[in-house]
């Protein structure tokens, strides 16, 4: 509390003297005296270690600290705290050889909303979107206001596929929100860009830039959507997914093959297989991960086979994702991998 340093012997002597001083003050004042009060009085008036003491109430100190790191309008952490938190997160990831993901959100057509509904309606909108972020994020995620209508989310120890789900959930909740100001009802949407460390960037500046590029792509592609940063600058997204998946040939249901996934893209899934699978083969893939509540069943067709020394790279194109109802990762993948909505409903609406 005093930030004074003593040897072990001097510390013990000071502690004994503080306790005696506390008793002395209680006798003189004829009332209880808190230990911290006796300590400060002892160091400032008796031992003279504190030449210009400043008394700060702990509750007031904590409140000041909270205000200094919180955005006054939204209640989210502010830009200053974001910078500190991002620096801490990247250092933790470096030490532990870990990963994390950054999501940049930006409200769509916010200037137009301010011009038509007024700035107070704009403030109300920012508050509501911030509330949605706080409710939908996980406890460990850090939500901040980056500036203006830009909001950010830091997701510790999180892969892109899981970040995509959270970002898509927030986007959907914002789209569904019904806002009202002075009798006028209106809605709002937001766009988002997702980038991961170390997959997309190896330092803070480049990570922010990567997320910002992905956000710009979301805006360019029509707004009200989430885009993932693509390190390879392809015209379609790639989502790292180095997990085991199960493959079953549709015409040979008893033959199951466990293979190693590599990544998702708009074209489907790329995985490593110990054996070749003929191009054009219809297969069923079961995708499971610790972040997925239940496996995703995908119907696909083999579109590419490339032989390497000890394995084959198998590229498949998705035909249909089954049972997306209630499975957020399946829904997010279907939306972001560009699979037509009609394909998703074939199982529920066979007459179509």
Helices and strands as residue ranges (DSSP letters): H 8-29, H 35-41, I 42-46, H 58-69, H 79-96, E 100-107, H 110-117, H 119-136, E 142-147, E 150-156, H 160-176, E 179-181, E 184-186, E 190-197, H 204-220, E 226-228, E 238-240, E 244-249, E 252-265, E 268-273, E 282-287, E 296-307, E 312-322, H 328-336, H 341-344
